[in-house]
């Protein structure tokens, strides 16, 4: 019975680790897209946002710079670090298992 629960927990943690890794990669892809759009078409992005919001170019640049930084820190904090913690915990379990 206890062995079944351990196997279920291990399978659950592996599923969570997979979800966290995929979420991190999707977040990284979104961040890369944001950066490339900002690099390639900053005038288009500014014009699009200036129509909706009363923002000048300097503020727009700051919002994008800090937004990208906040987003990068967030995906690392909420997706990559928990993934690494789960993986290190599962590796530690594997080394303790008797052969």
N, C-alpha and C positions, 0 to 999 in steps of 0.2 A: 504493500500500500504506500509506504513512504517512498519507495523507489519510483512509483508511478507519479507521485506528486513532484518529486525532483525532476523527472523527465518533462512533466508538463510545465514546470517553472522554467526549465532551461529552454524549452521550445517557445514559451511566451517571451522570455527575454531576448531570444534570437529574433523573433518577429518584431519586437519593439526596436531592437538595434537596427534591423533592416529599414524600418519606417523612419527612424531618426537619420540614418545615413542618406536615404532618398530625399528626405525633407531638406537636409543640409545641401545636397547637390542641386536640388531645384532652387533653393534660396541663392546658392552661388551662381546658378545660371541666370536667375533674375537680376542679381547684382551686376553680373557681366553685361547683360543686355542694357541695363540702366546706364552703366558706365559708357558703353559703346554709343548709345544714343546721345548721351551728353557730349561725347568726344566728337562724333561725326556731325550731329545736327543740333548744336546748342541754340542757334537762332530760331530754328523751328520749334524747339521745346519751349524757349522763352516766349515766343509769340503766342503759342497755344495757351500757355498758362497766364500770360499777361491779359489775354481776353477775358479770362474768368476771374482773376484776382488782381488787385491793385498792388503790384510788386515791381520793384525796379531790378535792373540787371544784377547789381551787387547782392541784393537780398536773395534773388533767385539762385545765384552761384553759391551763396552760403547755405541755403536750404538744401541744395543738392549735395554739397560737400558733407554737411553734417548728417543729412539723411542717409547717404551711402555709408558713412562711418557707423551710425547707429544701427543700420540694418546688418552690416557685417558683424559687429559685435554681438548683435542679437542672435544671428544664425549660429555663430560659434558658441555662444553661451547656452542656447536652448536646444541645439541639435547636435553639434559636434562633441562637446564635452560630455553630455550624457551617453552618447554612443561610445566614446572612448572608455568611460567608466564601466559600462556594461561589458564591453569587450575585455577589459583588463580583469574584471571579476570572473568572467567565464574562462579565461586563460588560467587564472589562479586555481579554479576548480579542477580544470583538466590536469594540472600538474599534481594535484593532491589525490586523484583517483588511483586506486591500486590496480596493477596490471593483471 
